[in-house]
Amino acid sequence: MKKIIYFSILAVGFVVSACKVDDPFVDRVVSPVLVIFEDAITGVKTNGLSTEPSVSSSVASDAVITARFLELNKDGLLDNKVGIDSLPVKSVVVSFKLRNGTKISDVTTDDKGRSTLKIAWKSLGIATPVAGSSVQLACSAKYKDVSFTKYFRLIATK
């Protein structure tokens, strides 16, 4: 009898744990593109895979933010001679915003999937930038009927 009760409890446990539970806080959808930021000073590219991406720009001139948008073509995933191909996302309107939602500017991607925003530091809320000043930003767009947003940080350097 003890074995029947034990197996019944075990079966109920499996059934309960197998139920899919939706995330109560954020309804997430996989981004249709890969967003890679290019640092204006060093030229280093980052997508912030493990952290929020940070890009730097000189305090001596307007802030420069360059982001590249790529669609990942996975048709050759199982062929080691082909692999995953990165295709530039062309002619997509990208909205750059402050984290509070204030829109800064719209920039359209070029043939290489690159969008570059040149803007005065004052427009970003930093009247007199010094090395180390930073602002949290977001870029949003819509590609293949899927809206996406990528958060990043712009840091002022000498």
Disulfide bonds with the S-S distance in Angstrom:
none
